[in-house]
Amino acid sequence: MKVKFIIIILVLLGMVLPNNNLKAQDNKKNVLTLSLTNLFILTPTLYYERVIGEKTSLQLGAFYTGIKTSGVKFDGLGIIPEFRFYPGSYGAPRGFYCALFAKYQSFGLTTTVDMAGIPSYDVEAASSRIVGGLIMGGQLYVEDVVVLDVFIGPSVVSANTKYKGTATEADFEDIPFINLEGTRVGIRFGISLGFGF
C-alpha cells in the first residue's frame, strides 16, 4: 500500500513539474529537508543537498533513533550519503531524479528477558547495518522556496549483530521488519519537506 502511494505521488509530481518555467541557472544551490515518513517511527532524519553541477548534486542525511518495538529498545545513529542526477531540462535540484545511495547505521538493542522462576533481567546487543541502492524521485518547489521530495527504490541490506553477556539471537527474534543478521533485499521510500536556499 505504501509503495503504491509513493508511485502515485511521483506520477502527480511528473504532471505538475512541467508547469514550472524556471531555468536551471535560476535553481537554488542548497536544499534542507526533514523526512516526514521517518517522523512516524520517531526517527528524525535531516537531509542536506548541495548542487555540484548543472544536473548533479550530493546529499547527506543523518538520523537518530530511540524507538521501542516488540519490547526491544533501539538507540543509535546513521548517515546516508547520496549522489543525484536530474536528467530533465530544469537541472539540479528540481524535478525528476535518479540517485545512488549508501546508508550506515549503528545502534544498541536492549530487551527484558522473563523466565519462569527467575527474576527478569535486561540483555543487550550492538548491531550495524550497511545499505546500498538506487532510487527514483521527484523534487517539487512551491513558491520557489518550499521543497517537497518523494522517492522510492530497491536496496540491499547487510546486517551484523554482536550479543553481549548472556544475550542470544533468540532474545531479539520477535522484532518485525528488521533483520539483525545476514543480507536481504528491501525497498527504500520516503517523503521529505523543507526549503531551498
C-alpha positions as CSV (number, residue, x, y, z in Angstrom):
1,M,0.0,0.0,0.0
2,K,2.8,2.4,0.9
3,V,4.7,1.6,-2.3
4,K,1.5,2.3,-4.4
5,F,1.1,5.6,-2.6
6,I,4.7,6.7,-3.4
7,I,4.3,5.8,-7.0
8,I,1.1,7.8,-7.2
9,I,2.9,10.8,-5.7
10,L,5.7,10.5,-8.2
11,V,3.2,10.4,-11.1
12,L,1.5,13.5,-9.8
13,L,4.8,15.3,-9.5
14,G,5.5,14.4,-13.1
15,M,2.2,16.1,-14.1
16,V,2.9,19.2,-12.1
17,L,6.6,19.8,-12.8
18,P,6.2,20.7,-16.5
19,N,4.3,23.9,-15.4
20,N,7.5,25.1,-13.8
21,N,9.1,27.8,-16.0
22,L,12.3,28.3,-14.1
23,K,15.6,27.6,-15.9
24,A,18.4,25.5,-14.5
25,Q,20.5,28.6,-13.8
26,D,17.7,30.0,-11.6
27,N,17.8,27.0,-9.3
28,K,18.8,27.1,-5.6
29,K,22.1,25.6,-4.8
30,N,21.2,24.2,-1.4
31,V,18.2,22.2,-0.1
32,L,17.5,21.3,3.5
33,T,14.7,18.8,4.2
34,L,13.2,16.8,7.1
35,S,11.9,13.2,6.4
36,L,8.1,13.1,7.2
37,T,8.0,9.3,6.8
38,N,10.7,8.8,9.4
39,L,9.0,11.0,11.9
40,F,6.2,8.4,12.1
41,I,8.7,5.9,13.5
42,L,10.2,8.5,15.8
43,T,13.5,8.6,13.9
44,P,14.2,12.3,13.0
45,T,16.1,12.4,9.7
46,L,17.6,15.6,8.3
47,Y,18.9,15.9,4.7
48,Y,21.2,18.5,3.2
49,E,21.6,18.6,-0.6
50,R,24.3,20.6,-2.4
51,V,24.3,21.2,-6.2
52,I,27.7,20.3,-7.7
53,G,26.8,20.6,-11.5
54,E,24.0,21.6,-13.8
55,K,22.3,18.2,-13.4
56,T,24.0,16.7,-10.4
57,S,24.1,17.1,-6.6
58,L,25.3,15.4,-3.5
59,Q,23.1,14.8,-0.5
60,L,23.9,13.8,3.1
61,G,21.4,12.6,5.5
62,A,21.7,12.0,9.2
63,F,19.3,10.4,11.7
64,Y,18.9,9.4,15.3
65,T,16.6,6.6,16.6
66,G,15.4,5.9,20.1
67,I,12.3,3.8,19.4
68,K,10.9,0.8,21.2
69,T,9.1,-2.0,19.4
70,S,8.1,-5.5,20.4
71,G,9.8,-5.0,23.8
72,V,13.1,-4.1,22.2
73,K,14.6,-0.6,22.6
74,F,16.7,0.7,19.7
75,D,19.2,3.6,20.3
76,G,21.6,4.7,17.6
77,L,22.7,6.9,14.7
78,G,23.1,6.7,11.0
79,I,24.3,8.6,7.9
80,I,23.0,8.4,4.3
81,P,25.3,9.8,1.5
82,E,23.7,10.1,-1.9
83,F,24.6,11.1,-5.5
84,R,21.7,12.5,-7.5
85,F,21.3,13.0,-11.3
86,Y,18.5,15.2,-12.7
87,P,18.0,14.4,-16.4
88,G,15.3,17.0,-17.1
89,S,15.6,20.5,-18.5
90,Y,15.2,22.1,-15.1
91,G,18.5,20.8,-13.8
92,A,19.5,20.1,-10.2
93,P,17.9,20.2,-7.7
94,R,14.5,20.4,-9.3
95,G,12.2,17.8,-11.0
96,F,12.7,14.1,-11.6
97,Y,16.0,12.5,-10.5
98,C,17.8,9.1,-10.1
99,A,20.2,8.6,-7.2
100,L,22.7,6.1,-5.9
101,F,22.8,6.0,-2.1
102,A,24.5,4.2,0.8
103,K,23.5,4.1,4.4
104,Y,25.3,3.1,7.5
105,Q,23.6,2.8,10.9
106,S,24.8,1.6,14.2
107,F,22.5,1.1,17.2
108,G,22.3,-0.7,20.6
109,L,19.4,-3.0,21.4
110,T,18.1,-3.7,24.9
111,T,15.3,-6.1,25.9
112,T,14.0,-7.7,29.1
113,V,14.1,-11.5,29.5
114,D,11.3,-13.1,31.6
115,M,11.8,-16.7,32.6
116,A,9.7,-18.8,35.0
117,G,11.3,-18.9,38.5
118,I,14.0,-16.4,37.5
119,P,13.8,-12.6,38.1
120,S,13.6,-10.7,34.8
121,Y,16.8,-9.1,33.6
122,D,17.9,-7.0,30.7
123,V,20.1,-8.2,27.8
124,E,21.9,-6.1,25.2
125,A,23.3,-6.3,21.7
126,A,25.1,-4.0,19.3
127,S,24.0,-4.0,15.6
128,S,25.3,-2.4,12.5
129,R,23.8,-2.3,9.0
130,I,25.2,-1.2,5.6
131,V,22.6,-0.4,2.9
132,G,23.0,0.4,-0.7
133,G,20.7,1.0,-3.6
134,L,19.1,3.1,-6.4
135,I,16.1,5.4,-6.0
136,M,14.0,7.4,-8.3
137,G,12.2,10.5,-7.1
138,G,10.8,13.9,-7.8
139,Q,11.6,17.2,-6.1
140,L,8.9,19.9,-6.4
141,Y,9.2,23.5,-5.4
142,V,6.3,25.5,-4.1
143,E,6.7,29.3,-4.4
144,D,10.4,28.8,-5.3
145,V,11.2,28.1,-1.6
146,V,9.3,25.2,-0.1
147,V,10.5,21.8,-1.3
148,L,8.6,18.5,-1.4
149,D,10.8,15.4,-2.1
150,V,9.3,12.0,-2.8
151,F,11.4,8.9,-3.7
152,I,11.3,5.1,-3.9
153,G,13.7,2.3,-5.0
154,P,15.3,-1.0,-4.3
155,S,18.0,-1.6,-1.7
156,V,20.3,-4.3,-0.4
157,V,20.8,-4.5,3.4
158,S,23.7,-6.3,5.1
159,A,23.4,-6.6,8.9
160,N,25.7,-7.8,11.7
161,T,24.9,-8.1,15.4
162,K,27.1,-8.8,18.4
163,Y,25.3,-10.1,21.5
164,K,26.6,-9.0,24.9
165,G,26.9,-11.2,28.0
166,T,24.2,-13.8,28.2
167,A,22.2,-12.3,25.3
168,T,21.4,-14.6,22.3
169,E,19.8,-14.1,18.9
170,A,16.6,-15.7,20.3
171,D,16.1,-12.8,22.7
172,F,15.6,-10.4,19.8
173,E,13.8,-12.7,17.3
174,D,10.4,-11.1,17.6
175,I,11.4,-7.7,16.1
176,P,9.2,-7.1,13.0
177,F,10.7,-6.0,9.6
178,I,14.3,-5.7,10.8
179,N,17.0,-8.3,10.1
180,L,19.8,-8.5,12.6
181,E,21.9,-10.9,10.7
182,G,22.7,-11.6,7.0
183,T,21.7,-9.9,3.7
184,R,18.3,-9.2,2.2
185,V,16.7,-7.1,-0.5
186,G,14.3,-4.3,0.5
187,I,12.7,-1.1,-0.6
188,R,13.6,2.4,0.5
189,F,10.9,5.1,0.2
190,G,10.2,8.4,1.7
191,I,8.6,11.9,1.7
192,S,10.6,14.9,2.9
193,L,9.7,18.5,3.3
194,G,12.0,21.5,3.6
195,F,13.3,24.6,1.7
196,G,15.8,25.6,-0.9
197,F,18.2,28.5,-0.5
